[in-house]
Each structure stands twice: as C-alpha cells, then as structure tokens.
Amino acid sequence: PLERVYASEDCLSDGASPGKKLGYPGAYPFTRGITPTMYRSQFWVMGMYSGYGSAEEANERYRALLDRGQTGFSVALDLPTQCGYDADHPLAAGEVGVTGVHIGSLADMERLFQDIPLERVRQIRTTANAIGPIIAAMYIAAFEKQGVNIRKTRMFIQNDVLKEYFARGTYIFPPEAAVKLSSDVIEYCARNLPDWTPLAMSGYHIRDRGSTATQELAFTFANGLAYLDQVCRRGMHIDTFAPQIWTFLSAGIDVLEEVAKFRAARRIWARLMRERYGAQNPETMKLKIFAYTLGGNLVAQQPLNNIARVAIETLAAVLGGVQTIATSSYDEAYAIPTEEAATIALRTQQIVAHEAGVCGTVDALGGSYAIEVLTETFEADVFNYLDKIEALGGAVRCIEEGFYDRELSEAAYRYQRQIETNDRILVGLNAHKSEEEQKIPVFKANSETEQRQVERLQALRQQRDSALVAKTLADLADQARANENVLPALIESVKAYATVGEICDRLRAVYGVYEASHVF
C-alpha cells in the first residue's frame, strides 16, 4: 500500500547522491530510460498479439492491422502447436486454431507470411516457448525459400520455457533439457542472426497467474539468469549475446506501481549484467522491455469499461519507458478479439502517443518522491528474492521443488480474497454493477479450420520426400543425444517438411516428457 505522502527523506536510503542513483536517460543504470531521447525520437513499437485459425486467416488479420498503422505484430499460436502436436493428434481435437493460429509445418509458415513486407515491419514476435527452436528454424527456412534477406528481418522469439512450468502450462520436456534447447537458440542467433531477439524473459504470464509485481520481476530475472548461465558455460561472453535479449512484462492498472516497476527493472538488470557477469558493453546493460496490457485486469461484466482500463495500462507502460506495447482488446474476456476490438486497442496506443502529451519529455515522473521510493523498494525486494532463489538452487530447482507454485498460489489467493471482501474494487464486478447486460460482438472461429488443417497435413505427408524426412529426423535425434546445438539439424528437418509433432516426438524420445507435481 502507498504511504499518505512521500518526502525527500524517504528517498536514497543508501546515502547515494540523486544524480548517481538516478543517472540520466541513456546512461547507466538506465533507470530513466535506455536512450537519451526515448519517444522524442521514435515511438515504441505498436504490435498487437493476434492470430487465429489457419495461416491464411491470421495473415489477413496481420495485414489489416499493418494497414491501420501497426508497426509490428505478435503471432499467437494455438495450443496444439505450442505443445508440439500435429492437427490430427487426439489431444489436438477441438483446439486447432482456437487460441491462435495453427502452424504444423513449413508450409503453414510460408502461408502465414505471404505478401507481408517483412523487411519493413519493425518487430515480429511469437509465443513459441517449448517449441522455440522449431519456430526459429521455420522462420529461417521460410525466409530462405521466399528469398527474403534474413539479416534485414527483426524476429522476436519468446523462447522462455521456464515460466511455462508454473505460470502457463505449454511445456514438453524436463526443465534442464528445456533450458538447453532455449540456449541453443540464443547461441545460434548470437553467431548467425545478431539482429534477432532469441529470448524474451517473460513476466507477463507470471503476473497473469496471480503474482505480485515484485514476484513478476524476481521470477522473470531468476529464469533469465538460468539461460544466461547456460550460454556462458558454452564459452560465450555475456557481451556477445545479452544485447539481443528482451524482457516481456505486464502493464498493470496500478499506474504508480507499474511505472516504478519498469524503472526498477532496468536498474536491476544493469546491475546484474555489470556485477554478476562483468559486462562491459552498455548495450548488454540496457533492458529492452515489451509490455502487454494485463489481460487479467479485464472483466466480462460491462466489457466496454475495459477500453478505459487498457488506456490506463498503456499510459503506465509509456510513462515507464518501454520499447514495445501490445494492447489487450475489450472483448478478450469472451473470445479472441474481433477485428473492430483489435483496432480500438491499436488506436488506444496511437491516441496516447499523439494526443496525451506524455512523449515530449523523458521519464516524466522521475524525481517524484513517490516514484523514487517505489523504485528503490522494488529494487531491494527483487534482489532479496533473487538471493533466496539462488540459495534454493536456482530457477530450475524452484520449479522442481514447487517454490514458484506455492508463492504464486498464495499471492493469487490474497488477491482474490481482496476482491471478494471488497477491499479491492473492480467496477462492474463487485461495485457499480448493472442489471443490464452489455451486448457486444463476439468473435466466432471458423469451425472448418481443424478439418482443413488435418486434410492439409495428410496431403503434405503424401507429397513430401519421406526418406529425406526420416534422415533429417534421425540426424536431429543424433545431435540431441550428443548434446550439440540442434538448430542446424532442426533447420534441415523443417526444410524437408517434417511436422511440428514429428520433430517433437523425436525430441521426446531423447529428452523425455515432464510430469508436473501439483502444489496445493
């Protein structure tokens, strides 16, 4: 909870001078921003999280949003794709194309990017995590086949599988193997595709699972350190790959807390890079932040109120100095957003950018006693959590021992109790309720998508070179067993039109499958 008032004596408890503690935008520790001019020079990337049905349907939505001024986009994948199942797998039944677009093979990826000017889009993101290496291989193969200059593309692969084990659920392999595979992508991109983002340490899903803002940062960075340690053990210096890494955080509705969280995140990361890893390159110390307005704050009751919530969350992200924003749509409590709702969400960003008057100065709230105290509190609390996680054995051990699960379950319970006791007010849900139901358009998925994907999959298996598929999959398994970087073998398997399910089955045979232990 906030104090009644903050004053100068509440700040800078360690005795540091204000100038040293805060610095300037574009200078260590980057509390005030990672560039000197921030939005005065260029707005953040405005990229919506979207995708559904077939590759053609998702492609149509991407092109429509690009025509409306979107400068990047995020590829939402359906659950079968994220969990490594083909469209005809029994576990995929009823889920193909529902929560995102189904990508079963290179053929789908080719259709997804048809007629999209890839070299002019500032950023293309994807939610691939357990299948992060496969999606990376598909991008590489698709661009090569289409004649795209791959070094001019800006691909952003989430590739943070650790948070899946306790926040989201689309894991496949045991955590140690998953860290290895994610690190393969980081290493490969550092050596071959230096402008790609091979990892976005993800706190958004942790927050949506019910964490506090402090836990969001602490668990995100603890997971990130696991990947960094793995890559460093391969003989790579932190400065050769960390500049490519981003973080993906939520933008919540508590404006002061969120602004302080983003500022503290930059300071914490800068310190970790310099003090833990000995980074010398300033780019390594600059935390690039992708913020997504927190869907967990949106409610189904009086859904048009969610437009106001998203606008406030967007403002918090902008005042916090992030580099990319995706805005939630007001109808997400019901279904995948309609095109109209997605357009309103995009327009929300554009209004904040052009009309709200908050982009003309950098770190507009910097120096506020409240903001500075909150920023320092975040910094201290997150480092305390990181020390505790380290003492427990690190991120993987915290997953295996259920530490993260217990922490998030307790935080989510406290939050829900606040709502039920009216200590936390959500307009339309537990206060200012309406007896009249607001009727809004709801997106309806194409019921024929799944059958069409199954038919395409069957045709693909008949048309491709089966011997080549078998050889590339065998080579992939050999590389995995030898503990080599699997990206080169994955690229060859993808080019042969091996499917996501077939590739994952080969890797399951090598690494095994993770069975979660539930914590109550």
C-alpha positions as CSV (number, residue, x, y, z in Angstrom):
1,P,0.0,0.0,0.0
2,L,1.1,3.6,-0.6
3,E,2.0,5.9,2.2
4,R,-0.1,9.1,2.7
5,V,2.8,11.2,1.5
6,Y,6.4,10.8,0.4
7,A,9.2,13.3,1.1
8,S,12.9,13.7,0.3
9,E,14.0,12.0,3.5
10,D,12.2,8.8,2.3
11,C,14.5,8.5,-0.8
12,L,18.0,7.4,-1.4
13,S,18.3,5.4,1.8
14,D,21.8,4.2,0.9
15,G,23.2,7.8,1.0
16,A,23.9,8.0,-2.7
17,S,23.5,11.4,-4.4
18,P,20.4,11.8,-6.5
19,G,22.5,12.1,-9.7
20,K,24.4,8.9,-9.1
21,K,21.4,6.9,-8.1
22,L,19.2,8.0,-11.0
23,G,21.6,8.9,-13.7
24,Y,20.3,10.3,-17.0
25,P,18.3,8.6,-19.8
26,G,20.6,6.5,-21.9
27,A,23.3,6.2,-19.1
28,Y,23.9,3.5,-16.5
29,P,22.0,2.3,-14.6
30,F,19.3,3.2,-17.2
31,T,16.6,3.8,-14.6
32,R,15.3,6.7,-16.6
33,G,15.4,5.0,-20.0
34,I,17.7,3.2,-22.3
35,T,18.2,6.1,-24.8
36,P,18.7,9.8,-24.2
37,T,15.7,10.9,-26.2
38,M,13.3,7.9,-25.9
39,Y,9.9,8.7,-27.6
40,R,11.1,12.2,-28.8
41,S,13.0,10.3,-31.5
42,Q,10.7,7.4,-32.1
43,F,7.6,5.9,-30.6
44,W,7.6,2.5,-29.2
45,V,6.8,-0.5,-31.4
46,M,3.0,-0.8,-31.6
47,G,2.4,-4.5,-32.2
48,M,-0.8,-6.4,-31.4
49,Y,-1.0,-10.0,-30.2
50,S,-3.1,-11.7,-32.8
51,G,-3.6,-14.8,-34.8
52,Y,-6.3,-17.5,-35.1
53,G,-7.5,-20.3,-37.3
54,S,-5.4,-21.1,-40.3
55,A,-2.3,-19.4,-41.6
56,E,-4.4,-17.6,-44.3
57,E,-6.9,-16.2,-41.7
58,A,-4.1,-15.0,-39.4
59,N,-2.3,-13.5,-42.4
60,E,-5.4,-11.5,-43.3
61,R,-5.6,-10.1,-39.7
62,Y,-1.9,-9.1,-39.7
63,R,-2.2,-7.3,-43.0
64,A,-5.3,-5.4,-41.9
65,L,-3.6,-4.2,-38.7
66,L,-0.5,-3.2,-40.6
67,D,-2.7,-1.1,-42.9
68,R,-4.1,0.6,-39.8
69,G,-0.7,1.7,-38.6
70,Q,0.6,-1.2,-36.6
71,T,4.4,-1.3,-36.7
72,G,4.9,-4.9,-35.5
73,F,2.9,-7.9,-34.6
74,S,2.9,-11.0,-32.4
75,V,2.0,-14.4,-33.8
76,A,-0.4,-16.1,-31.4
77,L,-0.1,-19.9,-31.7
78,D,-2.8,-22.4,-30.9
79,L,-2.3,-24.9,-28.0
80,P,-1.5,-28.0,-30.2
81,T,1.3,-26.1,-31.9
82,Q,2.7,-24.8,-28.6
83,C,2.6,-28.2,-27.1
84,G,4.1,-30.0,-30.1
85,Y,1.1,-31.9,-31.5
86,D,0.0,-32.1,-35.1
87,A,-3.6,-31.3,-36.1
88,D,-4.6,-35.0,-36.3
89,H,-3.3,-35.9,-32.8
90,P,-6.1,-37.0,-30.4
91,L,-5.0,-34.3,-27.9
92,A,-5.4,-31.6,-30.5
93,A,-9.1,-32.4,-31.1
94,G,-11.2,-29.3,-30.7
95,E,-8.2,-27.0,-30.1
96,V,-6.8,-26.5,-33.6
97,G,-6.8,-22.8,-34.5
98,V,-8.8,-21.8,-31.4
99,T,-6.5,-19.8,-29.2
100,G,-4.2,-18.8,-32.1
101,V,-3.0,-19.8,-35.5
102,H,-2.1,-23.5,-36.2
103,I,1.4,-23.9,-37.6
104,G,2.0,-27.6,-38.3
105,S,4.9,-27.4,-40.8
106,L,7.0,-25.1,-43.0
107,A,4.0,-25.0,-45.5
108,D,1.9,-23.2,-42.9
109,M,4.7,-20.7,-42.1
110,E,5.0,-19.9,-45.8
111,R,1.3,-19.2,-45.9
112,L,1.4,-17.1,-42.7
113,F,3.9,-14.6,-44.2
114,Q,2.5,-14.4,-47.7
115,D,2.6,-10.8,-49.0
116,I,3.7,-9.3,-45.7
117,P,6.5,-6.8,-46.2
118,L,8.8,-8.5,-43.6
119,E,11.7,-6.1,-44.1
120,R,9.6,-3.1,-43.3
121,V,8.0,-4.5,-40.1
122,R,9.9,-3.2,-37.1
123,Q,9.3,-6.4,-35.0
124,I,7.6,-9.8,-35.4
125,R,7.1,-11.7,-32.2
126,T,5.9,-15.2,-31.4
127,T,4.8,-17.0,-28.2
128,A,6.9,-20.1,-29.1
129,N,8.5,-21.5,-25.9
130,A,8.8,-25.2,-25.6
131,I,8.9,-25.2,-29.4
132,G,11.0,-22.0,-29.6
133,P,13.9,-23.8,-31.5
134,I,11.4,-25.2,-34.0
135,I,9.8,-21.9,-34.8
136,A,13.2,-20.3,-35.1
137,A,14.1,-23.0,-37.7
138,M,10.8,-22.4,-39.5
139,Y,11.4,-18.7,-39.8
140,I,14.9,-19.3,-41.2
141,A,13.7,-21.9,-43.7
142,A,10.7,-19.9,-44.8
143,F,12.7,-16.7,-45.4
144,E,15.4,-18.5,-47.3
145,K,12.7,-20.2,-49.5
146,Q,11.0,-16.9,-50.1
147,G,14.2,-15.0,-51.0
148,V,13.9,-12.6,-48.0
149,N,17.2,-11.0,-46.8
150,I,17.1,-12.7,-43.4
151,R,19.5,-10.2,-41.9
152,K,17.1,-7.4,-42.5
153,T,14.3,-9.1,-40.6
154,R,13.6,-8.5,-36.9
155,M,12.3,-11.7,-35.4
156,F,11.4,-11.8,-31.7
157,I,11.1,-15.4,-30.3
158,Q,9.8,-15.6,-26.7
159,N,11.7,-18.9,-26.1
160,D,11.3,-18.6,-22.3
161,V,10.1,-22.1,-21.4
162,L,10.8,-22.0,-17.7
163,K,7.8,-19.8,-16.8
164,E,5.6,-22.4,-18.6
165,Y,6.1,-24.9,-15.8
166,F,4.4,-22.7,-13.2
167,A,2.6,-19.9,-15.0
168,R,1.2,-21.0,-18.4
169,G,1.5,-24.8,-18.9
170,T,2.8,-25.3,-22.5
171,Y,5.9,-27.2,-21.5
172,I,7.0,-30.5,-23.1
173,F,10.5,-31.6,-21.9
174,P,12.0,-31.6,-18.4
175,P,13.3,-28.2,-17.3
176,E,17.0,-28.9,-17.7
177,A,16.5,-30.1,-21.3
178,A,14.3,-27.1,-21.9
179,V,16.9,-24.7,-20.8
180,K,19.4,-26.4,-23.1
181,L,17.1,-26.1,-26.1
182,S,16.3,-22.4,-25.4
183,S,20.0,-21.7,-25.0
184,D,20.6,-23.4,-28.4
185,V,18.5,-20.6,-30.0
186,I,20.3,-17.9,-28.1
187,E,23.7,-19.2,-29.1
188,Y,22.7,-19.8,-32.7
189,C,21.3,-16.3,-33.1
190,A,24.3,-14.6,-31.5
191,R,26.6,-16.4,-34.0
192,N,24.4,-16.1,-37.1
193,L,21.5,-13.6,-36.7
194,P,22.6,-10.8,-34.4
195,D,19.6,-8.6,-35.0
196,W,17.1,-11.3,-33.9
197,T,15.8,-11.5,-30.3
198,P,16.3,-15.1,-29.2
199,L,14.8,-14.7,-25.7
200,A,12.2,-12.6,-24.1
201,M,12.3,-13.3,-20.4
202,S,8.6,-13.4,-19.6
203,G,6.9,-12.0,-16.5
204,Y,3.6,-11.3,-18.1
205,H,2.3,-14.8,-17.6
206,I,3.6,-14.9,-14.1
207,R,1.7,-11.8,-13.3
208,D,-1.4,-13.1,-15.0
209,R,-1.1,-16.3,-12.9
210,G,-1.6,-14.1,-9.8
211,S,1.9,-12.8,-8.8
212,T,2.7,-9.5,-7.2
213,A,4.7,-7.0,-9.3
214,T,7.8,-7.8,-7.2
215,Q,7.4,-11.6,-7.8
216,E,6.9,-10.8,-11.5
217,L,10.3,-9.2,-11.8
218,A,12.1,-11.5,-9.4
219,F,11.0,-14.8,-11.0
220,T,11.5,-13.4,-14.5
221,F,15.1,-12.4,-13.9
222,A,15.8,-15.6,-12.0
223,N,14.6,-17.6,-15.0
224,G,16.6,-15.4,-17.3
225,L,19.8,-16.0,-15.3
226,A,19.4,-19.7,-15.8
227,Y,19.6,-19.2,-19.6
228,L,22.5,-16.8,-19.4
229,D,24.5,-19.1,-17.1
230,Q,23.9,-21.9,-19.6
231,V,25.1,-19.9,-22.6
232,C,28.1,-18.5,-20.7
233,R,29.1,-22.1,-19.8
234,R,29.4,-22.7,-23.5
235,G,32.3,-20.3,-23.6
236,M,30.4,-17.2,-24.8
237,H,31.0,-13.8,-23.1
238,I,27.9,-12.0,-21.9
239,D,28.5,-9.1,-24.2
240,T,28.3,-11.4,-27.3
241,F,24.7,-12.4,-26.8
242,A,22.9,-10.4,-24.0
243,P,22.3,-7.3,-26.1
244,Q,19.8,-9.3,-28.1
245,I,17.7,-10.3,-25.1
246,W,14.5,-8.6,-24.1
247,T,12.0,-9.0,-21.3
248,F,8.2,-9.3,-21.6
249,L,6.3,-7.7,-18.7
250,S,2.8,-6.9,-17.9
251,A,1.5,-3.4,-17.8
252,G,-1.0,-3.3,-14.9
253,I,-3.5,-0.7,-13.9
254,D,-1.8,0.5,-10.7
255,V,-0.1,3.4,-12.5
256,L,2.5,4.4,-9.9
257,E,3.5,0.9,-9.1
258,E,3.8,-0.1,-12.7
259,V,5.9,3.0,-13.6
260,A,8.2,2.2,-10.7
261,K,8.4,-1.5,-11.7
262,F,9.6,-0.7,-15.2
263,R,12.2,1.8,-13.9
264,A,13.4,-0.7,-11.3
265,A,13.6,-3.5,-13.8
266,R,16.1,-1.5,-15.9
267,R,18.2,-0.7,-12.9
268,I,18.2,-4.2,-11.6
269,W,19.2,-5.7,-15.0
270,A,22.0,-3.2,-15.5
271,R,23.4,-4.1,-12.1
272,L,23.1,-7.9,-12.7
273,M,24.9,-7.6,-16.1
274,R,27.7,-5.5,-14.7
275,E,28.1,-7.0,-11.2
276,R,27.3,-10.7,-11.9
277,Y,28.6,-11.2,-15.4
278,G,31.2,-8.4,-15.8
279,A,29.5,-6.8,-18.8
280,Q,31.5,-4.0,-20.5
281,N,29.2,-3.2,-23.4
282,P,26.5,-0.7,-22.4
283,E,24.0,-2.4,-24.8
284,T,24.3,-5.5,-22.6
285,M,23.1,-3.5,-19.6
286,K,20.1,-1.9,-21.4
287,L,17.0,-3.8,-20.6
288,K,14.6,-3.7,-23.6
289,I,11.0,-4.1,-22.4
290,F,8.0,-5.4,-24.3
291,A,4.9,-4.6,-22.2
292,Y,1.4,-6.1,-22.7
293,T,-1.5,-4.6,-21.0
294,L,-2.6,-7.1,-18.3
295,G,-5.5,-9.2,-19.5
296,G,-6.1,-10.4,-16.0
297,N,-7.4,-7.0,-15.1
298,L,-10.2,-7.1,-17.7
299,V,-13.6,-8.3,-16.7
300,A,-16.6,-9.7,-18.6
301,Q,-19.1,-7.6,-16.8
302,Q,-19.6,-4.2,-18.6
303,P,-16.9,-5.1,-21.1
304,L,-16.7,-1.6,-22.7
305,N,-15.2,-0.4,-19.4
306,N,-12.1,-2.5,-20.4
307,I,-11.3,0.2,-23.0
308,A,-10.6,2.6,-20.2
309,R,-8.6,0.0,-18.3
310,V,-6.4,-0.7,-21.3
311,A,-5.8,3.0,-21.9
312,I,-4.7,3.5,-18.3
313,E,-2.4,0.5,-18.5
314,T,-1.0,1.8,-21.8
315,L,-0.2,5.1,-20.2
316,A,1.6,3.3,-17.3
317,A,3.8,1.5,-19.8
318,V,4.6,4.7,-21.7
319,L,5.4,6.6,-18.5
320,G,7.6,3.6,-17.6
321,G,9.6,3.9,-20.8
322,V,9.1,0.6,-22.5
323,Q,10.1,-0.2,-26.1
324,T,7.2,-2.2,-27.4
325,I,3.5,-2.3,-26.4
326,A,0.7,-4.7,-27.2
327,T,-2.7,-3.6,-26.0
328,S,-5.5,-6.0,-24.9
329,S,-8.9,-5.8,-26.6
330,Y,-12.0,-5.1,-24.6
331,D,-13.7,-8.3,-25.6
332,E,-10.9,-10.7,-24.5
333,A,-12.9,-12.0,-21.6
334,Y,-15.2,-13.6,-24.1
335,A,-13.1,-14.8,-27.0
336,I,-10.3,-13.9,-29.4
337,P,-10.8,-10.2,-30.3
338,T,-12.9,-9.2,-33.2
339,E,-11.1,-7.1,-35.8
340,E,-13.0,-4.0,-34.5
341,A,-11.9,-4.6,-31.0
342,A,-8.3,-5.1,-32.0
343,T,-8.4,-1.9,-34.0
344,I,-9.7,0.0,-30.9
345,A,-6.9,-1.4,-28.9
346,L,-4.3,-0.2,-31.5
347,R,-6.0,3.2,-31.7
348,T,-5.6,3.4,-27.9
349,Q,-1.8,3.3,-28.3
350,Q,-1.9,5.8,-31.1
351,I,-4.0,8.3,-29.1
352,V,-1.6,8.0,-26.1
353,A,1.3,8.6,-28.5
354,H,-0.1,11.5,-30.4
355,E,-2.6,13.2,-28.1
356,A,-1.8,12.6,-24.4
357,G,1.3,14.9,-24.3
358,V,3.4,12.4,-22.4
359,C,6.1,11.7,-25.1
360,G,7.7,15.1,-25.2
361,T,9.9,14.6,-22.2
362,V,11.9,11.6,-21.0
363,D,11.0,9.9,-17.7
364,A,8.3,12.5,-16.9
365,L,7.6,11.1,-13.4
366,G,11.3,10.8,-12.5
367,G,12.1,12.7,-9.3
368,S,8.7,12.2,-7.8
369,Y,9.2,11.2,-4.2
370,A,6.6,8.5,-4.5
371,I,8.0,7.1,-7.7
372,E,11.6,7.1,-6.5
373,V,10.7,5.4,-3.2
374,L,8.7,2.8,-5.0
375,T,11.5,2.2,-7.5
376,E,14.0,1.7,-4.7
377,T,11.6,-0.6,-2.8
378,F,11.2,-2.8,-5.9
379,E,15.0,-2.9,-6.4
380,A,15.6,-4.1,-2.8
381,D,12.7,-6.5,-2.7
382,V,13.6,-8.1,-6.0
383,F,17.3,-8.6,-5.1
384,N,16.1,-10.2,-1.8
385,Y,14.0,-12.7,-3.8
386,L,16.9,-13.4,-6.2
387,D,19.1,-14.2,-3.2
388,K,16.5,-16.5,-1.9
389,I,16.1,-18.3,-5.2
390,E,19.8,-18.6,-5.6
391,A,20.0,-20.1,-2.1
392,L,17.3,-22.7,-3.0
393,G,19.4,-23.8,-6.0
394,G,18.2,-21.5,-8.8
395,A,15.2,-21.4,-11.1
396,V,15.1,-25.0,-12.2
397,R,15.2,-26.3,-8.7
398,C,12.5,-23.8,-7.6
399,I,10.3,-25.3,-10.4
400,E,11.0,-28.9,-9.4
401,E,10.5,-28.2,-5.7
402,G,7.3,-26.2,-6.2
403,F,8.6,-23.0,-4.7
404,Y,7.3,-20.8,-7.5
405,D,3.9,-22.6,-7.4
406,R,3.5,-22.0,-3.7
407,E,4.4,-18.3,-3.9
408,L,2.0,-17.7,-6.8
409,S,-0.8,-19.6,-5.3
410,E,-0.6,-17.6,-2.1
411,A,-0.4,-14.3,-3.9
412,A,-3.3,-15.2,-6.2
413,Y,-5.4,-16.3,-3.1
414,R,-4.7,-12.9,-1.4
415,Y,-5.7,-11.0,-4.5
416,Q,-9.0,-13.0,-4.9
417,R,-9.9,-12.5,-1.3
418,Q,-9.4,-8.7,-1.6
419,I,-12.0,-8.8,-4.5
420,E,-14.4,-11.0,-2.5
421,T,-14.2,-8.8,0.6
422,N,-14.5,-5.6,-1.5
423,D,-11.1,-4.5,-0.3
424,R,-10.2,-4.2,-4.0
425,I,-12.9,-2.7,-6.2
426,L,-13.4,-3.8,-9.8
427,V,-16.0,-1.6,-11.4
428,G,-18.9,-3.6,-12.8
429,L,-17.8,-6.8,-11.0
430,N,-18.1,-6.1,-7.2
431,A,-19.2,-2.4,-7.3
432,H,-21.2,-0.2,-9.6
433,K,-22.9,-3.2,-11.1
434,S,-25.5,-3.1,-13.7
435,E,-28.5,-5.3,-14.2
436,E,-28.5,-4.7,-17.9
437,E,-26.2,-6.9,-19.9
438,Q,-24.0,-5.2,-22.4
439,K,-24.2,-6.9,-25.8
440,I,-21.1,-6.8,-27.8
441,P,-20.0,-8.6,-31.0
442,V,-18.1,-11.8,-30.2
443,F,-15.6,-13.5,-32.5
444,K,-16.6,-16.8,-33.9
445,A,-13.8,-19.2,-35.0
446,N,-14.2,-21.0,-38.3
447,S,-15.5,-24.4,-37.4
448,E,-13.9,-25.9,-40.6
449,T,-10.4,-24.9,-39.8
450,E,-9.5,-28.1,-37.9
451,Q,-10.7,-30.4,-40.6
452,R,-8.9,-28.3,-43.3
453,Q,-5.7,-28.5,-41.3
454,V,-6.0,-32.3,-40.9
455,E,-6.6,-32.7,-44.7
456,R,-3.6,-30.5,-45.5
457,L,-1.4,-32.4,-43.1
458,Q,-2.4,-35.7,-44.7
459,A,-1.7,-34.3,-48.2
460,L,1.7,-33.0,-47.1
461,R,2.7,-36.4,-45.8
462,Q,1.9,-37.9,-49.2
463,Q,3.7,-35.3,-51.3
464,R,7.0,-34.8,-49.4
465,D,10.1,-36.9,-49.7
466,S,9.6,-39.4,-46.9
467,A,13.1,-40.7,-47.0
468,L,14.6,-37.2,-46.6
469,V,12.2,-36.5,-43.7
470,A,13.3,-39.7,-42.0
471,K,17.0,-38.9,-42.5
472,T,16.8,-35.4,-41.1
473,L,14.8,-36.5,-38.1
474,A,17.4,-39.2,-37.4
475,D,20.1,-36.6,-37.7
476,L,18.2,-34.4,-35.3
477,A,17.9,-37.1,-32.7
478,D,21.7,-37.9,-33.0
479,Q,22.5,-34.2,-32.4
480,A,20.2,-34.1,-29.4
481,R,21.8,-37.2,-27.9
482,A,25.3,-35.8,-28.5
483,N,24.3,-32.6,-26.6
484,E,25.1,-30.5,-29.7
485,N,23.2,-27.3,-30.7
486,V,20.2,-28.7,-32.5
487,L,19.3,-25.6,-34.6
488,P,21.2,-26.7,-37.7
489,A,19.6,-30.1,-37.7
490,L,16.2,-28.6,-37.0
491,I,16.5,-26.3,-40.0
492,E,17.1,-29.3,-42.2
493,S,14.2,-31.2,-40.8
494,V,11.9,-28.2,-41.3
495,K,13.1,-27.8,-44.9
496,A,12.2,-31.4,-45.5
497,Y,8.7,-30.6,-44.3
498,A,8.8,-32.6,-41.1
499,T,5.9,-31.6,-38.9
500,V,6.0,-30.0,-35.5
501,G,4.6,-33.1,-34.0
502,E,7.1,-35.4,-35.7
503,I,10.0,-33.2,-34.6
504,C,8.8,-33.1,-31.0
505,D,8.2,-36.8,-30.9
506,R,11.9,-37.3,-31.8
507,L,13.0,-34.9,-29.1
508,R,10.6,-36.5,-26.6
509,A,12.3,-39.8,-27.3
510,V,15.7,-38.2,-26.4
511,Y,14.8,-35.9,-23.5
512,G,11.7,-37.4,-22.0
513,V,8.5,-35.6,-21.0
514,Y,8.0,-33.5,-17.9
515,E,5.2,-34.6,-15.5
516,A,4.2,-31.8,-13.1
517,S,3.7,-32.3,-9.4
518,H,0.7,-30.3,-8.3
519,V,1.1,-28.0,-5.3
520,F,-2.0,-27.1,-3.2
